[in-house]
Amino acid sequence: MGSPSSDQEHWDARYERAVTGAPVPHVQAVLSSLPSEGRALDLAGGSGGTALLLAAQGLQVTLADLSPVALELGRDEAERRSLELQTVCLDLEVESVPSGPWDVIVCANFLQRELFEPMIAELAPGGLLVVAIATVTNFDRNERPGRRHLLERGELAGLAGELEILQLDEDWFGDRHEARLVGRRIE
C-alpha cells in the first residue's frame, strides 16, 4: 500500500483525539428487527460504535474504514468488551465493498452513490441494507457535511435498486435531516 491519502490523514488525525463513538441512532432504532446471528459489515464505520452494537447483538461483524487509527479504537473497545470484531482498512474511493455474502450491511454518514449496487450485490438473499445519510435539507440548520456528502431529497429510494423497502424515512432526526432506509435483498 502506498502513502496515506489526504482523506486518510484527515480521518486519522480526527480519530487520534477520539474515543469509540456511539452507535448510529438509526441502527439503534431498528436493532430489534435485525438478525441476531450471521455476518454483518459496517461500511465506513469509523471507530466502531455501530459495529460493536451489532457484535453485542450476536452478529459476526467486520468493521471497514479508511482510517487505521479508527479501526484500532474499534478493536481495542471490542477487546475491552470481550466482543469479536474483524477489521479491514480500505479506501472505498478505489477499493471494492468486501466480499459477502452479508446478512446485514450498514452504511451511515457516508455517501458514495456508486457503492449502492455493489453493497446490494454482496447481501445474502434476505440480507438487510441499513442506511442513514444526511440530505441537502440538512443545510437549513447545519453547514456540514458538504454538498457532495448529501443525498438529494427523495434520492435514497432510487439508490435502493431492487431491494424490498421495509422502512424509508426522510425527516429531521434531532438537529439532522436524514434519509433512512432498511431494505431487504429479495431471495
C-alpha positions in Angstrom: 0.0 0.0 0.0 1.3 3.5 -0.9 1.4 6.5 1.2 -1.8 7.5 3.0 -4.3 9.6 1.1 -5.2 13.1 2.3 -8.6 11.7 3.3 -6.9 9.0 5.4 -4.7 11.6 7.0 -7.7 13.8 7.8 -9.6 10.9 9.5 -6.5 9.5 11.3 -5.9 13.0 12.8 -9.6 13.2 13.8 -9.6 9.8 15.5 -6.3 10.5 17.2 -8.3 12.7 19.6 -11.3 10.4 19.8 -12.8 7.6 21.7 -15.1 4.9 20.2 -18.2 6.7 19.1 -21.8 6.0 19.8 -23.8 3.7 17.5 -25.7 5.3 14.7 -29.2 6.3 16.1 -31.0 4.7 13.1 -29.3 1.3 13.7 -30.2 1.6 17.4 -33.8 2.3 16.4 -34.1 -0.8 14.1 -31.8 -3.2 16.1 -34.7 -5.4 17.2 -35.6 -6.0 13.6 -32.0 -7.1 12.7 -30.9 -10.7 12.9 -29.0 -11.9 16.0 -26.7 -14.2 14.0 -25.0 -14.2 10.7 -22.4 -11.8 9.1 -22.6 -8.0 9.3 -20.5 -5.3 7.6 -20.2 -1.8 9.0 -19.0 0.1 5.9 -17.1 3.3 6.6 -17.9 2.6 10.2 -15.2 4.8 11.8 -14.2 3.8 15.3 -16.9 1.1 15.5 -19.7 2.3 17.7 -22.3 0.7 15.4 -20.1 -2.4 14.7 -19.8 -3.1 18.5 -23.6 -2.7 18.9 -24.1 -5.3 16.1 -21.5 -7.6 17.7 -23.2 -7.4 21.1 -26.4 -8.4 19.2 -24.6 -11.7 18.3 -23.5 -10.9 14.7 -20.1 -11.7 13.3 -19.1 -8.2 12.4 -16.5 -6.7 10.1 -15.7 -3.0 10.5 -14.4 -1.4 7.3 -12.9 2.1 7.3 -10.2 4.2 5.7 -8.6 5.1 9.0 -6.2 2.6 10.7 -6.5 4.8 13.8 -10.3 4.4 13.9 -10.0 0.7 13.4 -7.6 0.4 16.2 -10.0 2.2 18.5 -12.7 -0.2 17.5 -10.5 -3.3 18.0 -9.4 -2.0 21.5 -13.0 -1.4 22.6 -14.1 -4.8 21.2 -11.4 -6.5 23.3 -12.3 -4.5 26.4 -16.0 -5.7 26.0 -15.0 -9.2 25.0 -16.6 -8.9 21.6 -15.5 -10.4 18.4 -14.7 -7.8 15.7 -12.9 -8.2 12.4 -11.5 -5.0 10.8 -10.4 -4.1 7.3 -8.7 -0.9 6.2 -9.9 0.1 2.8 -10.4 3.2 0.7 -13.8 3.0 -0.9 -12.9 5.5 -3.5 -10.6 2.9 -5.1 -11.4 -0.4 -3.4 -14.4 -2.7 -3.6 -17.0 -3.5 -1.0 -15.7 -6.5 1.0 -17.0 -9.8 -0.4 -20.1 -11.3 1.2 -22.5 -12.7 1.5 -23.5 -10.4 4.3 -26.7 -10.8 6.3 -26.5 -7.1 7.3 -24.7 -4.2 5.7 -24.7 -0.8 7.5 -23.7 2.4 5.6 -24.2 5.5 7.7 -22.9 9.0 7.3 -21.0 8.1 4.2 -22.2 8.7 0.6 -20.7 7.2 -2.5 -23.6 6.6 -4.9 -21.6 4.0 -6.9 -21.4 1.7 -3.9 -25.1 1.0 -3.6 -25.1 -1.6 -6.4 -22.1 -3.5 -5.0 -23.5 -3.3 -1.5 -26.7 -4.8 -2.7 -24.9 -7.5 -4.7 -22.9 -8.6 -1.6 -26.0 -9.1 0.5 -27.1 -12.6 1.1 -30.6 -13.5 -0.1 -32.9 -11.9 2.5 -30.0 -9.8 3.8 -30.6 -6.3 5.0 -29.1 -3.0 4.0 -29.4 -0.3 6.7 -28.6 3.3 5.6 -28.7 6.7 7.2 -27.3 9.7 5.3 -28.0 13.4 5.6 -29.9 15.1 2.8 -29.4 18.6 1.3 -32.2 19.8 3.6 -29.6 19.5 6.4 -28.2 22.8 5.2 -31.2 24.5 6.7 -29.7 24.1 10.1 -26.1 22.8 9.5 -23.1 23.9 7.4 -21.7 20.3 7.4 -21.4 17.9 5.9 -20.5 19.4 2.5 -22.8 19.0 -0.5 -21.0 16.1 -2.1 -21.8 14.1 1.0 -25.5 14.8 1.0 -28.4 13.0 -0.7 -30.9 14.9 -2.7 -34.5 14.8 -1.3 -36.1 11.6 -2.3 -32.9 10.1 -3.8 -32.4 7.2 -1.4 -35.3 5.1 -2.7 -33.8 5.1 -6.2 -30.4 4.1 -4.9 -32.0 1.1 -3.2 -32.4 -0.6 -6.6 -34.3 -3.9 -6.4 -34.4 -4.1 -2.6 -37.7 -4.7 -0.9 -38.0 -1.5 1.1 -39.0 -2.3 4.7 -38.5 1.2 6.0 -37.9 4.5 4.3 -38.0 7.8 6.2 -36.7 11.3 5.3 -37.1 13.8 8.1 -35.4 15.7 10.9 -34.0 13.4 13.5 -32.8 15.7 16.2 -30.9 18.5 14.5 -30.0 16.5 11.4 -32.1 15.9 8.3 -31.5 12.3 7.1 -32.8 9.8 4.7 -33.0 6.4 6.5 -33.6 3.1 4.9 -33.9 -0.6 5.8 -34.1 -2.7 2.6 -34.1 -6.5 2.1 -32.5 -8.3 -0.8 -35.2 -10.3 -2.4 -34.3 -14.0 -2.5 
